[in-house]
């Protein structure tokens, strides 16, 4: 089992680096707004930490601090997020394959059942895409699509 654990943790390290991000956010009314930002990610003792700062048209600047880790006992990936809106979430999930990570969070916000589903897909070493869907009482409320591109492409050794 140890080689699989190392592999799971190694997959998270793909996040390490400096990234630019393009954002398309669609609310329930099908109106799409665009944005952009930057993400920095570095290795921590147990995983990867990242900070993202974005600007989205019509919204205040947004900041998020994330801690990505792998729980070898349960075989789960955790994405613990704290953001500039004062929210914190522990999204939990698993790798579907070496390029696809699925995470979700369920809880209550403002007395309503909420769910967030995240699908992260690596296109290659220097690009990954993340789709985040938000639901309230089971009804789709928000979809955010991110495209992360490494600022300085990695070279293969």
N, C-alpha and C positions, 0 to 999 in steps of 0.2 A: 504493500500500500504506500510505502514511503516515496517511490518514484512518481506516483500519481499526485501526491501532495506537492512535491517539488514542482511538478508540471503546472498544477493549478496556480501556485504562487508565482511561478515564472511568467505565466500568461498575464497576470496583473501588472507585471513590470513593463509591459508594452506601453503603459501610460506615461512612464517617466519621460520628461522632456518639456519643451516649450511648444505650445500649440496656439494656432489661431482658430477661431470658431465662427462659422456662419450659422445663423438661426432663422428658422421659419416657425412662427407660432400661430396656431389656428384655434380660435375660440369656438364655442358651440354654434355661433351664428355664421360660421364658415368664413369669417373675415380673417385674412392672413396678414400678419405684420412681420417685418424683418428686423434682424439685429446682427450684431457681431460682438466679438470679444476675444479674450485671451485666457489661456489656462497654463499654469505651471504645475508640474507634478514631479515629485521626488520620492525616493525610497525612504521608508521609515523602518524601524526595527521589525515590525510585523506585517508590513504591506507597503502601500503607497498612499501618500497624502497629496492632495491637489487643492488648488485655489483657482476659481474662475471668476472673472469680472466681465460683465456684459452690458451692452447698451441696446435696448430694444425700442423701436419707435413707439411713442405714446406712453412709455413706462419709465419709472425712475431707474437709475442704474442699479444693477443687481449683482450681488456678491454671494459666493457659496464656497464653503470650506468642506472638503470631503475626505474621509478616511476609508480607503479600500483595503479589505483584509480577507484572508481565507481561513475558515475554521476547519482544521483537518479532522476533528472528531465527527462533525456533522457533514463534512464535505460541502459546506456552503460558503458562498462569497457574501460578504457584508459591505454595503456602501452606506456609511453613516454620514449624513449631510446636515449641515447647519447653514442657514442662509440669512441674507440681510432683511428678510421679512420676519425673522425671529422664529422660524420653524426649524424643527429638527426631526429627522426621519432615519430609521434603520431599514434600508431596502435589503432584502435577503433573496438569494437565488443561487443558480448553478450555471456552469458552462454547459451549453447545449453541444458545442464542439469547440475546436481550438480558435474559432473566429467569432463565436456568438455567445454572448452572456445575457441571461435573462434574470431580472431582479424585480421584486415587487414589495410594496408596503401597503398595509391596511390599518386603518385606525379611524379616529373621530376627530373632526375639526369643526369648530363652531356648531357643535351638537348634531353634526350630520356624518353618516358613514362615508368615508373617503377611501379611495384606492389609487395608487400610482403604480404603473407598470413601465419598466424600462427594458428596452432591447438595444444592446450595444453590439455592433457588428464591425469587425476589422476588415477593411478593404485591402490594406497592405500594411507594412510596418510604419508608414508615414501618414496614414489616414484611417480614421474610424468614424462611424456614424452612430448616433444615438437617437432613438425615438422614445419619447416619454409621453404616456397617455394618463390623463387624470380623469377620475370618475367620481361623481357625487351621487350617492344613493343608487349606484349602478348605471347612471346615465353619463355618457361621455361629455366632458366639460371643456377639456383642453388637450391639444396635441402639440408637442414641441419637437421639432426635428433639428438636430444639431449635426454639423459636419465639421469634424476636427481635422486640421492639417498641421503636420509637424512643421515648425518654422525653419528648421534646418534638417534636411533629409538625412536619415541614417545611411551610412555606407556599410556594405556587407564586408566582413573581414575574410 
